[in-house]
């Protein structure tokens, strides 16, 4: 989308920079207020360069990362249902969800021990409907999982998956229908504050806004002062689609699932029911810092696939062939404690930045957009 000369004098109430998971939801929520808003992105969302692609994302209510996030997850489910009604799209699918811990060493995540135990405690505290099935019950229903006798299982009824590309596309379309301006393929080179407004310098134009919300994911590192940069790690993630082995189990009937099988954060796999009848999407997590989104290696080697099979799948999951139909790369922007960062930029309450979501943000993104719209004053 290009500028015409008459638009350059416009001053928007709010500019949202970065239109991925949180940015698209923020733009949509702001568009409902009647404010004059603009959304800007260096690409054209949904795209494959950030953290919000790859067909599916798990959503669950009792999140072991922190009890304070349960209310955000619950509200996000309500908003997705509202968006579905408005758009006619199907963004959220409830499948139920499993959290499995092998039980030999408590699986830790982001430096906190006992992720499974915290999840159960939060579910009890927050009234999240769940069960703790026995291993016999689980393996009878879902025989793909080869869980050791020490294992334990949590089942949450309301868990399921979101379609991230569709969610972003739908919220941006609704925002446009509500009058939002959107500018694609427009990297923001700098943001400068004058007396009454911010000047956002693009490659070929300038945008003026009274307030700014920066939801640029890993590209937050292009805007922060140097002393803030070490707070945020950019961690490459690889998603795999493995071919189903016929006759073992019905992958279409499976819930979403997460399995911690050792004490380290990387001792972990998660997966989904099949969406095409031929493949199952399964992934792990990595917390190795590559520095910047531009440094993320987008290709997946056969050596990486072999390692994934041997260390993550072999001896744990039945019903899959050692055939990687495809693999894709995204990244997390991560803080040491995995907590979200929502702060004023250099103390200016009219310029908020939001990052990182540390790999568990998409399920909360709809509610985060609502929170940000209110926090910026609308």
Helices and strands as residue ranges (DSSP letters): G 5-7, E 11-17, H 21-31, E 37-40, E 57-59, G 67-69, H 70-87, E 92-94, E 97-101, H 115-126, E 130-131, H 135-141, E 152-156, E 160-162, H 164-177, E 181-183, E 190-193, E 198-201, E 206-214, G 217-222, G 226-231, E 233-244, G 251-253, E 256-260, E 268-271, E 279-283, G 293-295, H 302-308, I 309-313, E 320-334, E 342-345, E 348-354, G 362-364, H 365-375
